[in-house]
Amino acid sequence: MSAPDARFMRLALALGRRNLGRTWPNPSVGAVVVAGEPGSERIVGQAATAPGGRPHGETLALAEAGAAARGATLYVTLEPCSHHGRTPPCTEAIVAAGIARVVTGIEDPDPRVAGRGHALLRQAGIAVETGLLREQAARDHAGHVTRVTRGRPTVHLKLACTRDGFAAASGNERLRITGPVADGAVHLWRSHADAIMVGIGTARADDPSLTVRLTGLSERRTLRIVFDTHLRLQPSSVLVRGAHDVPTLVVTSQGAPAHAKRMLESLGVEVVRVGRGASGRIDLNAALAMLGARGLTRVCSEGGPRLADALAEADLIDACTLITGPAELGGRGGLPAVGPHLAARLAGAGFREAETLALGPDHAVTYERSPV
């Protein structure tokens, strides 16, 4: 495909990324309508899927283009939907608008679409090309793809560690591992997630707020999730005290105390029970399946080394970012950031190093699940 094709698809991808974390259970699709002959192209419509998941990016971009869409090219990051839901399929809108050519990033694996959208467009006489900037489109839509193929959201694990590999000091000493640049990156990752997830150990030790605190994005109310087998989350915690303002979900076990459940619910926390695994703790596969059934597509896990290693043991991590600060614990000792199961996952063939970033004095390395 041509250089202009790649340029317009990059714009569509950038548009789609703007609303990541805001459109679930639908994917955040970017769309650009381009009219004119080669060498004199002009953008006549551009959009991303609206917050809440509707309208879809394609229909918004077509509406902006109006009559200029006739004979134009539509660049869209994901195969247009072809099934009737709460709104008519995007394929119908594309045909009705008179689009002459459609260029997509990836095919939608949703069984209700899965190539049917492309086929219907071709049957209508529209030229269809797919696979442009496929790797980036697949990364941006990984949450949607994982939910429809594996029945769960993608999990992006974030861990901070000292230069000698520790996530926490021994005893009650609080560590400040990363600086403001790395903290800003973490908040950006949070803003692109449908939910932020921690274990009860982190919730009790750090008393976090798990909110997005970036200029221009502070209105986002990303779902907060705590895995708490025995319902030990305290009513005085920041998470519980803010539950009426920011949605908060506690995932607990079938045997957790009923009185603790009632107390948390009275304070605005939603509590959901799932079964226990062989370890006696929450069955993480069942918990992630429950989140997928609710429509969640992207979860950012900041739950610390113990939850991280349990997720790795269950093979539930899709991306892992390790942020290393410049300080060392030295002889004081502490809790290692990377447990044995996570270390084995990251060193195995199932993961690859995808990105390295310098974040002020901190260094971040992101590993991603290798394509199948």
N, C-alpha and C positions, 0 to 999 in steps of 0.2 A: 504494500500500500504506500501511498505517497507521503511526503513530508507534511503537507497540510492535513492529511488524514490523521497522522500521529499527533499533530498539534491540537486539533479539535478534540481528539479522544482524551488527551491530557487535560484539557479544560473540563470535559465531562467527568473525568475521574475526580478532579479537584472539587467540582460542584457537589458530587456525591459524598465526598469526605466531610463536607461542611455539616451534614446532618447525621453522621454516624452517632449512634447512641440515642437518637431522638425519634426514630421511625419504626422501632420494633412493634409488632412481629414482622413487618415488611422490611425488605432491604432498602437502603438509601441509594437510589439510582440517580446518576447524573445523566442529563440529556442535553444535546446541543443541536439546533437546526441551522443548517448552513445552505444558503442559496447562492446562485451565480455560477458562472463558468470557471474552470480552473484558471487560476491567476487573478481572478477578480471575485473570489469568494467573500461573502459577508455573513456574519452571524445575525440571524433574524429571530432566534428564540433560544433561551437557555434556562435550565431549572434543575432542581433536585427534588426528590420525593419530600413532601411536606411533613413537618413534625406530626407524629401520630400515625404516619404511614399512608395517608391519602390527602390530596390526589398524588398519583404517581408522577415521577419526573418527566416521563414522556408526554403525558397529557398536558402538563403545565407548560412545557417548552413549546408544544404545538399550539396551545392557546395563545401564547405570546407572539408566535410567528404569524398566526392568522392565515390570510390568503397567500402570504409569501412562502408558506410551506409547500405549495404545489410545485412539484418538480425538484424539490430540494433534497438534501441528504440529511438523515438523522443519525447522529452519533450517540450511542447509548451504552452504558457500562455493563448492562446485563440484558440477556434476551428478553424482549417484551413479553408480558404475560398474555396468555391466550385463553384464560378461563374466566367465567363470570363469577364474581364474588359480590361484595357490597357495591362495587362499581363495575362498569363494562370493561372488557379486556382492552389493553393498550393497542393490541394488533388492530382492532376495529377502528380506533381513533387514528392510527397511522395510515390505514388504507383510506379512510374518509378524508383525511387532510391532503391526499394526493402526493404523499412522499414518493420519490422515485428510487431512492437508495437508502438502505439501512446498514450501518456499520456497528457491530457490537463487540464488546470485550470478551465475554464468555457466555456459554450456554447455561441456562438455568436448570439445575438438576431437580428442581421441584417436579414430581411426577405429573402434576397438572399442566406442566409446560414442557420441559425436557425435549427441546427441539421442535415442538409443535408450533411455537410462536414463529420461529424462522420459517417453517414449512408453510404456514398460512400466509405469511408475507410474500413468499415466492409464488404461491398459487395466485396471488392477486397481481402478479406481474412486477413486483418490486425486487430490485437487485439486492441481495443480502450477502454481506461479507462478515465473517466473525473471526475472533482470535487476535484482534489488534490490541497490543499492550496487555496480552492475556495474563501475564504474571502479576502485574499490578492490579488488574481488575479482580483476579482471584484472591489477592490479599485483602482488598477492600471489601469483598463480599464473602470473606471466609466465614463470618458468623452465620449468614443466611445458608451457605452451602453446608456447614456443619450441622445446623439445626435440621435441615431437610434430609440429610444423608445419615446422620448419626443420632438424631433425636435429642441433641443437647446443644447448648451454646458453646462457642469457642471460649477457651480460657487463656487469657494473657496473664502470665505470672510475673510479678515484679518483686525483686528482692534487692535490698541494699546490704552491702557488706564492707567491712574494713579491708584495708590492703592485705592483711593477713587472714582474711576469710571468715570473719565473725559477724553475726547479725546482732548480737546482744552480749553485754558483759555479764559476768556472774553476779548473782545477788540482785539488788534493786537499782543498780546504777543505770541511768538512762543515757543512751548513746545518741549523739547527733552525728550521723554518718555522712549525709550528703548536704550539698550547699544549695543556694537558691536557684541556680540554673537547672540542676537536676530536679529539684522540687517542682519547678515550673513544667518540666517535661512530664513528670508523673501526673500533674493535674490535667495536662492536655490529653494524656492517655485515658484518664478518668472520664473526661468529657466525651470521648469517643466510645465509651462503654455503655451498655444498657444497665449494668449493675457493677457495684464494687463489693468485693467479697473478702471477709476475714474470718478467722477462727476465734473461738472464745478466748484463747490465750492472749492473742493480740488485742482483742477488745478490752480485756481486763487490765492488761499491763500498760497499754498506751492510751486508753480512753480516747480513741480517735473520733473525729467528726465525719470523715469519709465524704467530704463535699468537694465540689469543684470551686476553687478559689482563684480564678483567673479573670482579669478585667474583660468585661464583655460576655463572659460565660457564667457568671455567678448565679444567673437565674435558673440554670439547669438543676433539676431535682433528680439526679441519678439515684436509682434504687440502691439501698444499702442492705447487704446480706451478712448475717452472722451465723456460722455453723456452731451450734451450742448443744451438745449431746444431753447435758443434764439441766439445761436452763439456769445457768449461773450468771447470766447478764444482769447487772445491777440496775435498779430503777433510777439510781442517781447518775448513771453514765450519760455522757454526751449523746450517745446514739439514742437512748430511750427518751431523754428530755427533749430531743429535737424531732421525735417521731411524728408529731402532728404537722410539722413543716416539711420534712423530707421523708419519703416513703421508706420504711424500714421493715425488713423481713427476717425473722429468726427461724432457721431450720433446725429442728430438734428431733429427738428419737421418740419412739412410741411410748417408752416408759418414763419420760420426763414428768416431773410433778405437775399435776393439773392446776394446783393453786398458783404456781409460778407462771403458768401459761395465762391464766385468767388475769393475773396482775399485769403482765406485760401488755396484754390486749387492751386492758382498761386505760393504758397510757398511750395507745395509738400504734402499738407494734403489732404487725401481723405475725402469727406463729403457725408454722406448718410442720407436721410430724412426718417423718419417713422412717424406714427400717434401719436396723443397725447392721454393720458388716461384721466380718469375722473378728475384727479387732475389738469389737464392742462399741466402737464409735459410729457416728453417722455413716451410712452407706453412701459414699460419694457418687457412685454411679446412679443410684436411685435419686439422690438430691439433684444432680445435674439434669437427669431426665425430667424431673418435676419442673425445673426451671425452663427447660426446652418446651414442655407442654404448655407453659404459661406464655410462650412467645418470645422469651429472651434469646438473643442471638450472640451477644458479646459480653463477657464478664471479665473484669480486671480483678485478679486475686492479689491482695496485699496482706495475706494472712500469716506471714512469717514462715520460718523454716519447717515447722512441724506440719502445717497444712500443705505446704509446698511439696514435702516429701511424700505425704499421703496421696496427693493428686498425681505425683509422678508414679508412685507404685500402682495406681489404678489406671495409668496411661490416659489421663484426662487433661494434659497440658498441650496446648497447640503452639504457644509462643512463650518464651521466657526471657525477660530482660534482667541481667545482673548489673547493678550499678555499684561500682567500686569507688569508695572514697579514699582520700590520701592518708588518713590516720591509721594507726595500728593499735591493737590492744596489747601486744607484747606478751609479757609473762602473766598478765592478769587472768587470761583465759576467758572463755565465754561459750556462747552457743554458735556452732558453725552455721553459716548461712546456707550451704548446700549439703543436704543430707545424702545418704548413700544411694537411694533410689533415683533422686534427681540427677546426681552426678553420673550414674550409669545411663540414664536417658539421654542426657546432653552429649555424652561421649559416644553414643551408639549411632548406628546408621540411620535411625529414624529422625534425627535432627541435623540441621545444618546451621552454621553461623550466617545470619542474614544481614546484619548491620552493626557497625560500631560507631559510637558517637562520643565526642569530647563535650562534656557538659560542665564548663568551667573547670574546676580542679578534679572533677569526677569523670569516670570513664564508664560508658554503658555498652554492653554487648548484648545483642538480641539474637536468640536462637529460635528457629521456626521448624515446625514439623515438616519433614521432607515430603515433596509431592509423591503421591502413590503412582 
